[in-house]
Amino acid sequence: MVNFTLKQLRYFEALAAQGHFGLAAEVCNISQPALSMQIKELEAQLGTPLFERRARQVRLTGFGETFGEHARGILRQADELADMARMAQERLIGRLRLGVIPTIAPYLLPKIIEGLSERYAGLDVHVRETQTSKLLTELEAGRIDAAIVALPISEPAFIEVALFDEPFVLVRPKPQEGQPVPSAEGLREMRLLLLEEGHCFRDQALSFCGGPQLRPQAGLDASALSTLVQMVGSGLGVTLIPQMAVAVETRSADVSVARFRDAEPKRTIGMIWRKTSPLAEQFGEVAEIVKAAAR
């Protein structure tokens, strides 16, 4: 009879995601030998290897891929059972795993966590900051409980609640302060600096400036808004950033900030969670805390 534990499944999931025993052990907060032993015991229970071991990397075997699909479903259902128990107490307690995209996290998280701490005493908030595509994958797999993202997402498996609209502003070198603010068409002729591919904010900016036909110059992408603003301060070009980022990102840069007058670009910020989650009512309350933080 096969008899494995949820803990072993979580160790398996971590190793499958990290592809390395040391990294997976860090994620699971255990020693590497202990993780290795648990994986070996799991494979012994199953009677077949789950991973192909290499010198510096491990990868799933064919059976491991199939096993992983079912294991993730079991873990998701186990998490939902825990959520049901938490819901029975009519308040959010224990651990809240909250995903946030990078163009929101540095600017709203402090106020969000403050609001959650005031509303839910003893709540253990775990934050996952990464790009939208990864958050959607992790939310579907049950590795996070909810996420704060730019809408729309339009995934049938998720509930999405719009919270507020936020404008984009133009950041340009200080010597250009006072000059007329260019239109979307005018931006196409300028040296536009954007986040690297994969960030939804990049796609939103491109949509405003001219859609898919507009391509920023090679070598002028960045992984963070702070880098973009510093590049602008050095005279490399102009950029767009969300309004919430202005106070933090421009305080130490030699740049000017201007609002667009006509057809102002903006994004809708919202919160999403799985439709099957029994904590929908509590997540609605969390969404109100996020909205209050944005004010």
C-alpha positions in Angstrom: 0.0 0.0 0.0 1.4 3.4 -1.0 1.4 5.7 2.0 2.9 9.1 1.5 2.3 12.4 3.3 1.2 15.9 2.4 4.6 17.1 3.6 6.3 14.9 1.1 4.1 16.2 -1.7 5.0 19.8 -0.7 8.7 18.8 -0.8 8.2 17.2 -4.2 6.4 20.4 -5.5 9.2 22.6 -4.2 11.9 20.4 -5.9 10.0 20.3 -9.1 9.7 24.1 -9.1 13.3 24.8 -8.2 15.1 22.0 -10.0 17.8 22.0 -7.3 17.9 20.2 -3.9 19.6 23.1 -2.2 17.2 25.8 -3.4 14.2 23.6 -2.7 15.4 23.0 0.8 15.7 26.7 1.4 12.1 27.2 0.2 10.9 24.4 2.5 13.1 25.7 5.4 14.7 22.3 6.0 18.2 20.9 5.5 19.1 19.6 2.1 19.8 16.0 3.4 16.4 16.0 5.1 14.7 17.0 1.8 16.7 14.4 -0.1 15.7 11.7 2.3 12.0 12.6 2.1 12.1 12.5 -1.7 13.8 9.1 -1.7 11.2 7.8 0.7 8.4 9.1 -1.6 10.0 7.4 -4.6 10.4 4.2 -2.7 6.7 4.3 -1.7 5.8 4.8 -5.4 8.3 2.2 -6.7 9.6 4.5 -9.5 11.8 7.6 -9.7 10.2 11.0 -9.9 13.4 12.9 -10.7 16.3 12.5 -13.0 19.4 13.6 -11.0 22.2 15.5 -12.7 25.3 17.1 -11.3 23.8 20.5 -10.6 20.2 20.1 -11.5 17.3 17.7 -11.3 14.4 17.4 -13.7 11.1 15.4 -13.6 10.9 12.0 -15.2 7.9 11.3 -17.4 6.1 9.7 -14.5 7.1 12.7 -12.3 5.4 15.1 -14.7 2.1 13.1 -14.4 2.5 12.6 -10.7 3.0 16.3 -10.3 -0.3 17.2 -11.9 -2.2 15.1 -9.5 0.0 16.1 -6.5 -0.8 19.8 -7.1 -4.5 19.0 -7.2 -4.2 17.2 -3.9 -2.3 20.0 -2.3 -4.8 22.6 -3.6 -7.7 20.6 -2.1 -5.8 20.3 1.2 -5.3 24.0 1.3 -9.0 24.6 0.6 -9.8 22.2 3.5 -7.7 24.4 5.8 -9.4 27.5 4.4 -12.8 26.0 5.2 -11.7 25.5 8.8 -10.5 29.1 9.0 -13.8 30.3 7.5 -15.7 28.4 10.2 -14.1 30.8 12.7 -15.7 33.7 10.8 -12.5 35.7 10.6 -9.2 35.5 8.6 -6.5 33.9 10.8 -3.4 32.0 10.2 -1.5 32.6 7.0 -2.5 34.7 4.0 -0.4 34.2 0.9 -0.8 37.3 -1.1 0.7 37.9 -4.6 1.5 41.4 -5.9 2.9 42.6 -9.2 6.2 44.6 -9.0 4.7 47.9 -10.1 2.4 47.9 -7.1 4.2 46.1 -4.3 6.8 48.7 -3.2 4.2 51.5 -3.1 1.1 49.9 -1.5 2.3 47.0 0.5 3.3 48.9 3.7 -0.2 50.4 4.0 -1.9 47.1 3.0 0.0 45.1 5.6 -0.7 47.9 8.2 -4.4 47.7 7.4 -4.5 43.9 7.5 -2.7 43.9 10.9 -5.3 46.3 12.3 -8.2 44.3 11.0 -6.9 40.7 11.6 -4.9 40.3 14.8 -2.2 37.6 14.5 -2.6 37.2 10.7 0.6 35.9 9.1 1.0 37.6 5.7 3.3 36.0 3.2 4.0 38.2 0.2 4.9 36.9 -3.3 6.1 39.7 -5.7 6.4 38.6 -9.3 5.0 39.1 -12.8 1.3 38.6 -13.5 1.8 35.4 -15.6 3.6 33.7 -12.7 1.0 34.9 -10.1 -1.8 33.4 -12.2 0.0 30.0 -12.4 0.7 30.0 -8.6 -2.9 31.1 -7.8 -4.3 28.3 -9.9 -2.0 25.8 -8.3 -3.0 26.9 -4.8 0.5 28.3 -3.9 -1.0 31.7 -3.2 -4.4 32.6 -1.9 -5.1 35.9 -3.8 -3.2 38.4 -5.9 -3.3 42.2 -6.5 -2.8 42.8 -10.3 -3.8 45.0 -13.2 -7.1 44.0 -14.7 -8.6 42.5 -16.7 -7.4 39.0 -16.3 -10.4 37.2 -17.8 -9.6 33.7 -16.4 -12.7 31.6 -15.8 -11.2 30.0 -12.7 -10.8 33.3 -10.9 -13.0 36.0 -9.3 -11.7 39.4 -10.2 -12.8 42.6 -8.3 -11.8 46.0 -9.6 -10.6 48.4 -6.9 -9.5 51.6 -8.4 -8.2 53.3 -11.6 -4.7 54.8 -11.6 -3.2 57.2 -14.2 0.2 57.0 -15.7 2.5 60.0 -15.7 5.3 61.1 -18.0 8.8 61.2 -16.6 11.4 63.1 -18.5 14.8 64.8 -17.9 14.8 67.9 -15.7 15.8 70.3 -18.6 12.5 69.4 -20.4 10.4 70.6 -17.4 7.8 73.0 -18.6 7.8 71.9 -22.2 4.4 70.8 -23.7 3.4 67.3 -22.8 3.5 65.1 -25.9 0.5 63.2 -27.1 0.5 59.5 -27.5 1.5 60.0 -31.1 4.3 62.3 -30.1 5.7 59.7 -27.7 6.2 57.4 -30.7 8.9 59.7 -31.9 10.7 59.9 -28.6 13.3 57.6 -27.0 10.9 55.6 -24.8 12.2 53.5 -22.0 10.1 50.6 -20.8 10.2 47.6 -18.4 11.4 44.4 -19.9 9.0 42.0 -21.6 6.8 40.0 -19.2 5.6 43.0 -17.2 2.0 43.9 -17.8 2.9 47.6 -17.3 5.1 47.5 -20.4 2.1 46.2 -22.5 -0.2 48.9 -21.1 2.4 51.6 -21.9 2.9 50.2 -25.4 -0.9 50.1 -25.9 -1.2 53.8 -25.1 1.8 54.9 -27.2 0.9 53.0 -30.4 0.2 49.3 -29.8 2.2 46.3 -31.1 3.8 48.3 -34.0 5.8 50.4 -31.6 9.0 48.8 -30.5 11.3 50.4 -27.9 15.0 50.6 -28.8 17.1 47.5 -28.0 19.1 47.7 -24.8 16.9 50.3 -23.1 14.6 47.9 -21.1 14.8 47.7 -17.3 13.5 45.2 -14.7 12.3 47.9 -12.2 10.7 51.3 -12.3 13.5 52.8 -10.2 16.0 51.8 -13.0 13.8 53.4 -15.6 13.6 56.7 -13.7 17.4 56.8 -13.1 18.0 56.2 -16.8 15.7 59.1 -17.6 17.6 61.3 -15.1 20.8 60.4 -17.0 19.3 61.8 -20.2 18.7 58.4 -22.0 15.1 59.1 -22.8 11.6 59.4 -21.3 9.3 56.8 -19.6 5.9 56.3 -18.1 5.3 55.2 -14.5 2.1 54.7 -12.4 1.0 57.6 -10.3 1.6 55.7 -7.0 5.3 55.3 -7.8 6.0 59.0 -8.3 6.8 59.9 -4.6 9.2 57.0 -4.2 10.9 56.8 -7.5 11.5 60.5 -8.3 12.7 61.8 -5.0 16.4 61.1 -5.8 16.4 61.5 -9.6 17.0 64.6 -11.7 13.7 64.3 -13.6 10.4 66.1 -14.1 6.9 64.6 -13.9 3.9 65.7 -16.0 0.3 64.5 -16.3 -1.2 63.9 -19.7 -4.1 66.2 -20.5 -6.0 64.4 -23.2 -6.6 60.6 -23.4 -4.8 60.1 -20.1 -3.4 56.6 -19.9 -4.4 54.6 -16.9 -4.7 51.0 -15.5 -7.3 49.3 -13.4 -6.0 47.7 -10.2 -7.9 44.8 -8.7 -7.7 41.7 -6.7 -8.3 38.1 -7.8 -8.8 34.7 -6.1 -10.0 31.2 -7.0 -13.7 30.8 -7.5 -13.5 27.6 -5.5 -11.9 29.3 -2.4 -14.2 29.2 0.6 -12.7 32.5 1.8 -14.5 34.6 -0.7 -16.2 36.8 1.9 -12.9 37.4 3.7 -11.1 38.2 0.5 -13.7 40.8 -0.2 -12.8 42.4 3.1 -9.1 42.3 2.1 -9.9 44.0 -1.2 -11.5 46.9 0.7 -8.3 47.2 2.7 -6.3 47.4 -0.5 -8.7 50.0 -1.8 -8.3 52.1 1.4 -4.5 51.8 1.1 -4.6 53.3 -2.4 -6.4 56.4 -1.1 
